Amino acid sequence: MKKRIYFDYNSTSPLRPEAMEAMMPYLDSASGLYGNPSSVHSFGQDTRTAVEDARLKVAKLLGASTDEIVFTSCGSESDTTAIKGVAFSAQERKKGRHIITSAIEHDTVLFCCEYLNQNGFDVTFLPVDGGGLVNPDDVRKAIRPETILISIMHANNEIGTLEPIAEIGKIAREREVPFHTDAVQTVGKIPTKVDDLHVDMLSLSAHKFYGPKGVGALYIRKGTRLHPLFHGHHEKNRRAGTENVPGIVGLGVASEMASVEMAQDAKSVAALRDRLEKGIIESIPHVHLNGHPTKRIPNTTNFSFEYVEGEGCVVLLDVEGLAVSTGSACASGTTKASHVLRAIGVPPNVAQGAVRFSLGRLSTGNDVDRALKIIPDVVARLRSLSPLWADKQAGRETKITPAERFVKHPKGLS
Ligand SMILES: *Cc1c(COP(=O)(O)O)cnc(C)c1O
């Protein structure tokens, strides 16, 4: 069988061998490294040392101090802890009930905020522009005396747009509102120093940057008040549960290596992504680039192929050996257009044809070349099955609303 191509790094990334190697002794009981880190005996001390060593590595990557890092089971848990934790703490202290977020957050943040909105809190979902950007002025205007939390993602997982987090953070700080960012798509890809970003809380997930699945972290700036989701004494009372030692060790290694390799990786993956993008634009008519052409993470591109159904495209591409996604992995299986594409003003019929390509460390020029042979062919085959496409070819086109707010890709690609 031909080697399959994986362009779905925003869903998850492969575990890096260095992380696996470091994790193995904590999985293999023969090494004796299976103690509970909370135990007093030497078995416990050994794993405690490993956990604290990993904490230091994560803290370094974020420019934080170790006691500001709480290990969790995933990015979703980190997000939920930040949002519900601050909300319930504010409730207990009889503070306000107003929360500000954006319309394009990851489902975990979106659903958490919708849940709170239906349960006594009042949430403002800020709109974004055609490129997916939140306007910091909108944040400023939305803040009320009773605002207890702002949560805006660092980069969007579907379109890759990078939000002006540092600017929003300054506003939040001026108004003394705790500020959380879901940085699951940026940690390990681009710099995410918490002081540069002016954030009070930041979520990350190991499996999005070559660490293992099922482990994440939440940065909590000293002085930020929040309740735990799981009650108990671990993680300084901030997250109960015996630590996932192998996972945490893997996260530590992924963090340490990211600090070293991030800049070079970003450069090479951006070059591949741009080449893929250019090839698609040049070889396929009626395509749109969704998202912001420049303010975005280096590995992601999102295209709408008109007269094509995104889900069908993903299935056929997979048959040809190219793994991509329609956007959010969690939204797959539903035919509803993505909330992100709707929020940036992509008309429903165009949003339906959206496909996300997200590249990573193991992507090669050869992968891109092969993908550029597969994609135009699959799109042409799908179009040949579309009655709308047949009408268009016969000049009987039912006019598609011009998507004015779309960022159509400029010819010369940077
Ligand atoms: C993947 C992702 C999450 C969820 O992380 P998990 O570790 O899979 O729970 C949250 N936010 C964003 C932006 C993501 O891309």
PDBQT file of the ligand as one rigid body, heavy atoms in Angstrom, charges set to zero:
ROOT
HETATM    1  C1  LIG A 501      -8.079  20.153  20.177  1.00  0.00    +0.000 C 
HETATM    2  C2  LIG A 501      -8.533  21.435  20.764  1.00  0.00    +0.000 A 
HETATM    3  C3  LIG A 501      -9.099  21.479  22.046  1.00  0.00    +0.000 A 
HETATM    4  C4  LIG A 501      -9.354  20.239  22.866  1.00  0.00    +0.000 C 
HETATM    5  O1  LIG A 501      -8.184  19.629  23.276  1.00  0.00    +0.000 OA
HETATM    6  P1  LIG A 501      -8.274  18.099  23.788  1.00  0.00    +0.000 P 
HETATM    7  O2  LIG A 501      -6.981  17.827  24.431  1.00  0.00    +0.000 OA
HETATM    8  O3  LIG A 501      -8.505  17.280  22.566  1.00  0.00    +0.000 OA
HETATM    9  O4  LIG A 501      -9.423  18.038  24.734  1.00  0.00    +0.000 OA
HETATM   10  C5  LIG A 501      -9.475  22.698  22.562  1.00  0.00    +0.000 A 
HETATM   11  N1  LIG A 501      -9.284  23.833  21.862  1.00  0.00    +0.000 NA
HETATM   12  C6  LIG A 501      -8.753  23.836  20.630  1.00  0.00    +0.000 A 
HETATM   13  C7  LIG A 501      -8.567  25.116  19.922  1.00  0.00    +0.000 C 
HETATM   14  C8  LIG A 501      -8.366  22.633  20.041  1.00  0.00    +0.000 A 
HETATM   15  O5  LIG A 501      -7.838  22.647  18.822  1.00  0.00    +0.000 OA
ENDROOT
TORSDOF 0
